[in-house]
């Protein structure tokens, strides 16, 4: 019996030492990575945003993280980053489209200097068959064709706010209709099917340009700006809690072909996560450059 007690005591000592050693290792690492490894990412209902958020969900979960995607508009996303209820937003367009959010939240949200896409463009588009409408300055002359409406998307989107400013700057006799990106795209599709006029704010990269023949209207006043770059943003303290992921986001770069293929496979999958997983499996070399 004494022998058994000694053995049990020895085992207990070993177990306690193991636990203390494990705790000590975590402390020595200076809390390099949060123990629960849970990350929440905001998702906006835009085609490229759904594609990249699901892509990162797959990548991070493959690395042992527990990732939650939360559907929000841009205004709610920024507020959630400020409050710390959200860890990251993967799509911030600068210097023009989301400049208002940068100005409002620059002291309470971390806007990364790193960009993952450097050739973005925003503007009003019309079908290519509208040969007599090539500039924003042409719109008032053809107001009746469009019934004085610009078909828009989510009211919280930076592009919608810039478009409202554009209406004022060009003195357009138009009303900007807010809805959602899917509803806007559906309206564009219906109009093109019947060869009807339609004008809407759109951006590149976007899968719709591979489906329909659309053209950007010239913007002489440069209200939409020129080339836009897409950044990511995180809550304050994220870099300290997840230094590894912070570096991965910083390393993330995509070109036209890569983002186009990702959006296409996600759009054509039954579930976005399935398409993202397929793309990730087929692009391990590229992803390896980000998560090194």
C-alpha positions as CSV (number, residue, x, y, z in Angstrom):
1,X,0.0,0.0,0.0
2,X,2.8,2.4,0.9
3,X,4.5,1.5,-2.4
4,X,1.2,2.4,-4.2
5,X,1.0,5.7,-2.3
6,X,4.5,6.6,-3.2
7,X,3.9,5.8,-6.9
8,X,0.7,7.9,-6.9
9,X,2.5,10.8,-5.2
10,X,5.3,10.7,-7.7
11,X,2.7,10.7,-10.6
12,X,0.9,13.7,-9.0
13,X,4.2,15.6,-8.7
14,X,5.0,14.9,-12.4
15,X,1.6,16.1,-13.5
16,X,1.7,19.3,-11.5
17,X,5.2,20.0,-12.9
18,X,4.0,19.4,-16.4
19,X,1.1,21.8,-16.0
20,X,3.4,24.5,-14.5
21,X,5.9,24.0,-17.3
22,X,3.2,24.5,-19.9
23,X,1.9,27.6,-18.2
24,X,5.4,28.9,-17.9
25,X,6.0,28.3,-21.6
26,X,3.0,30.4,-22.4
27,X,4.1,33.2,-20.1
28,X,7.6,33.1,-21.4
29,X,6.3,33.5,-24.9
30,X,4.9,36.8,-23.7
31,X,1.4,35.9,-24.8
32,X,2.5,35.7,-28.4
33,X,-0.8,34.2,-29.5
34,X,-4.1,34.2,-27.6
35,X,-4.8,30.7,-26.2
36,X,-8.4,30.4,-27.5
37,X,-7.3,31.3,-31.1
38,X,-10.8,32.7,-31.9
39,X,-11.0,35.3,-34.6
40,X,-14.1,37.2,-35.8
41,X,-14.1,38.8,-39.3
42,X,-16.7,41.1,-40.6
43,X,-18.3,40.1,-43.9
44,X,-20.1,42.6,-46.2
45,X,-22.4,41.2,-48.9
46,X,-20.2,42.2,-51.8
47,X,-18.9,39.5,-54.1
48,X,-15.2,40.0,-53.6
49,X,-15.7,40.5,-49.8
50,X,-17.6,37.2,-49.5
51,X,-14.8,35.6,-51.5
52,X,-11.8,36.8,-49.5
53,X,-13.5,36.4,-46.0
54,X,-14.3,32.8,-46.8
55,X,-10.8,32.3,-48.2
56,X,-9.2,33.5,-45.0
57,X,-11.6,31.5,-42.9
58,X,-10.3,28.4,-44.7
59,X,-6.6,29.4,-44.4
60,X,-6.9,30.3,-40.7
61,X,-8.9,27.2,-39.8
62,X,-6.3,25.1,-41.5
63,X,-3.8,26.7,-39.1
64,X,-5.8,25.8,-36.1
65,X,-7.9,29.0,-35.6
66,X,-11.6,29.2,-34.9
67,X,-13.0,31.8,-37.3
68,X,-16.4,33.4,-37.2
69,X,-17.7,35.4,-40.1
70,X,-20.3,38.1,-39.1
71,X,-22.5,39.7,-41.7
72,X,-22.5,43.5,-41.3
73,X,-22.7,46.6,-43.4
74,X,-19.6,48.9,-43.4
75,X,-20.9,51.3,-40.8
76,X,-21.6,48.5,-38.4
77,X,-18.3,46.9,-39.2
78,X,-16.3,50.0,-38.3
79,X,-18.3,50.5,-35.0
80,X,-17.7,46.8,-34.1
81,X,-13.9,47.2,-34.7
82,X,-13.9,50.3,-32.5
83,X,-15.7,48.5,-29.7
84,X,-13.6,45.4,-30.0
85,X,-16.6,43.2,-30.8
86,X,-15.0,42.4,-34.2
87,X,-11.3,41.5,-34.9
88,X,-10.9,42.3,-38.5
89,X,-12.4,43.8,-41.7
90,X,-10.6,42.7,-44.9
91,X,-11.8,45.4,-47.3
92,X,-11.0,49.0,-46.9
93,X,-10.8,51.1,-50.1
94,X,-8.5,54.0,-50.0
95,X,-7.7,56.8,-50.7
96,X,-11.3,57.8,-51.7
97,X,-14.1,55.3,-51.2
98,X,-13.6,54.7,-47.4
99,X,-11.9,57.9,-46.6
100,X,-14.8,58.9,-44.3
101,X,-14.3,55.8,-42.2
102,X,-10.5,56.5,-42.0
103,X,-11.2,60.0,-40.8
104,X,-13.8,59.0,-38.2
105,X,-12.0,55.9,-36.8
106,X,-8.2,56.5,-37.4
107,X,-7.6,56.8,-33.6
108,X,-9.8,53.8,-32.6
109,X,-9.2,51.3,-35.3
110,X,-6.0,50.1,-36.9
111,X,-5.9,50.7,-40.6
112,X,-3.1,48.7,-42.2
113,X,-0.7,50.4,-44.5
114,X,-0.3,47.1,-46.3
115,X,-2.5,46.6,-49.4
116,X,-3.7,43.2,-50.8
117,X,-4.9,44.6,-54.1
118,X,-3.4,47.7,-55.8
119,X,-5.4,48.1,-59.0
120,X,-9.0,48.7,-57.9
121,X,-11.3,51.1,-59.7
122,X,-14.7,52.6,-58.8
123,X,-17.2,54.5,-61.0
124,X,-20.6,54.7,-62.6
125,X,-21.1,52.0,-65.3
126,X,-23.6,51.6,-68.1
127,X,-24.0,48.8,-70.6
128,X,-21.6,49.1,-73.5
129,X,-24.5,49.3,-76.0
130,X,-25.3,52.8,-74.7
131,X,-23.0,54.4,-77.2
132,X,-24.2,58.0,-76.6
133,X,-23.5,57.9,-72.8
134,X,-19.7,57.9,-72.2
135,X,-19.2,60.4,-69.4
136,X,-20.9,61.3,-66.2
137,X,-21.5,64.7,-67.8
138,X,-23.7,63.0,-70.4
139,X,-26.2,61.8,-67.8
140,X,-28.5,64.9,-67.4
141,X,-28.9,65.0,-71.2
142,X,-30.2,61.4,-71.1
143,X,-32.1,61.6,-67.8
144,X,-35.4,60.3,-69.3
145,X,-33.8,57.1,-70.5
146,X,-32.7,56.3,-67.0
147,X,-35.9,57.7,-65.4
148,X,-33.6,59.9,-63.2
149,X,-32.4,56.9,-61.2
150,X,-29.0,55.5,-60.3
151,X,-29.3,52.0,-59.0
152,X,-27.2,51.6,-55.9
153,X,-26.2,49.1,-53.2
154,X,-25.9,49.1,-49.4
155,X,-26.6,52.5,-47.9
156,X,-23.6,52.2,-45.5
157,X,-21.1,51.5,-48.3
158,X,-18.4,54.2,-48.9
159,X,-19.1,54.1,-52.6
160,X,-22.7,55.1,-52.0
161,X,-21.5,58.2,-50.0
162,X,-19.1,59.1,-52.7
163,X,-21.9,58.7,-55.3
164,X,-24.1,61.0,-53.3
165,X,-21.3,63.6,-53.4
166,X,-20.8,63.0,-57.1
167,X,-24.5,63.8,-57.8
168,X,-24.0,67.2,-56.1
169,X,-20.6,67.9,-57.7
170,X,-22.0,67.2,-61.2
171,X,-25.4,68.8,-60.4
172,X,-27.1,65.6,-61.6
173,X,-30.9,65.5,-61.6
174,X,-30.8,61.9,-60.4
175,X,-31.9,60.0,-57.3
176,X,-29.5,57.3,-55.9
177,X,-31.5,54.3,-55.0
178,X,-30.1,52.2,-52.1
179,X,-30.7,48.4,-51.9
180,X,-28.0,45.7,-51.8
181,X,-25.3,44.5,-54.1
182,X,-27.2,41.3,-55.1
183,X,-30.4,43.4,-55.8
184,X,-28.3,45.9,-57.8
185,X,-26.7,43.2,-59.9
186,X,-30.0,41.5,-60.5
187,X,-31.4,44.8,-61.9
188,X,-28.3,45.2,-64.1
189,X,-28.9,41.7,-65.5
190,X,-32.6,42.3,-66.2
191,X,-31.8,45.6,-67.9
192,X,-29.2,44.0,-70.1
193,X,-31.4,41.1,-71.0
194,X,-33.9,43.5,-72.4
195,X,-31.3,46.0,-73.7
196,X,-32.6,48.7,-71.5
197,X,-30.7,51.7,-70.1
198,X,-29.3,51.4,-66.5
199,X,-26.6,53.2,-64.6
200,X,-25.0,52.0,-61.4
201,X,-21.9,52.4,-59.2
202,X,-19.6,49.5,-59.6
203,X,-16.0,48.5,-58.9
204,X,-13.3,46.3,-60.3
205,X,-12.4,43.6,-59.3
206,X,-15.8,42.2,-59.8
207,X,-17.1,39.1,-61.6
208,X,-19.9,41.0,-63.3
209,X,-17.4,42.4,-65.9
210,X,-16.7,38.9,-67.2
211,X,-20.5,38.2,-67.5
212,X,-21.7,41.5,-69.1
213,X,-20.2,44.1,-71.4
214,X,-20.1,47.2,-69.2
215,X,-18.2,50.4,-69.4
216,X,-17.1,52.9,-66.8
217,X,-18.3,56.4,-67.5
218,X,-15.5,59.1,-67.6
219,X,-15.3,61.1,-64.4
220,X,-13.6,64.4,-65.4
221,X,-13.9,65.8,-61.9
222,X,-12.3,62.7,-60.4
223,X,-14.9,62.4,-57.7
224,X,-14.3,58.7,-57.5
225,X,-10.6,59.2,-57.6
226,X,-8.2,57.2,-59.7
227,X,-6.7,53.9,-58.8
228,X,-7.9,52.6,-55.4
229,X,-6.0,50.3,-53.2
230,X,-7.6,47.7,-50.9
231,X,-6.4,47.5,-47.3
232,X,-7.5,45.6,-44.2
233,X,-8.3,47.0,-40.7
234,X,-8.2,45.4,-37.3
235,X,-9.3,46.3,-33.8
236,X,-6.8,48.0,-31.5
237,X,-4.7,45.3,-29.8
238,X,-5.2,42.7,-32.5
239,X,-1.6,42.8,-33.5
240,X,-0.5,42.1,-29.9
241,X,-3.0,39.2,-29.5
242,X,-2.4,37.6,-32.9
243,X,1.1,38.7,-34.1
244,X,1.3,35.7,-36.5
245,X,-2.0,36.5,-38.2
246,X,-1.1,40.2,-38.4
247,X,2.0,39.2,-40.4
248,X,0.0,36.9,-42.7
249,X,-2.5,39.7,-43.5
250,X,0.4,42.0,-44.2
251,X,2.0,39.5,-46.6
252,X,-1.3,39.0,-48.5
253,X,-1.2,40.1,-52.1
254,X,-3.5,39.3,-55.1
255,X,-3.5,40.2,-58.8
256,X,-6.4,40.5,-61.2
257,X,-6.3,36.9,-62.3
258,X,-6.1,35.5,-58.8
259,X,-8.9,37.6,-57.3
260,X,-11.0,37.0,-60.4
261,X,-10.6,33.2,-60.2
262,X,-11.4,33.2,-56.5
263,X,-14.5,35.3,-56.9
264,X,-15.6,33.1,-59.8
265,X,-15.2,29.8,-58.0
266,X,-16.9,31.1,-54.8
267,X,-19.8,32.6,-56.8
268,X,-20.3,29.3,-58.7
269,X,-20.2,27.0,-55.6
270,X,-23.3,25.9,-53.7
271,X,-21.8,27.4,-50.5
272,X,-19.1,30.2,-50.5
273,X,-16.9,28.2,-48.0
274,X,-16.9,25.3,-50.5
275,X,-15.6,27.4,-53.3
276,X,-13.1,29.1,-51.1
277,X,-11.8,25.7,-49.9
278,X,-11.4,24.5,-53.5
279,X,-9.5,27.6,-54.5
280,X,-7.2,27.4,-51.4
281,X,-6.4,23.8,-52.2
282,X,-5.4,24.7,-55.7
283,X,-3.3,27.7,-54.7
284,X,-1.1,26.4,-51.9
285,X,2.1,27.9,-53.4
286,X,0.6,31.4,-53.4
287,X,-0.9,31.0,-49.9
288,X,2.5,29.7,-48.7
289,X,4.0,33.2,-49.6
290,X,1.5,34.8,-47.2
291,X,1.6,32.4,-44.2
292,X,5.3,31.9,-44.1
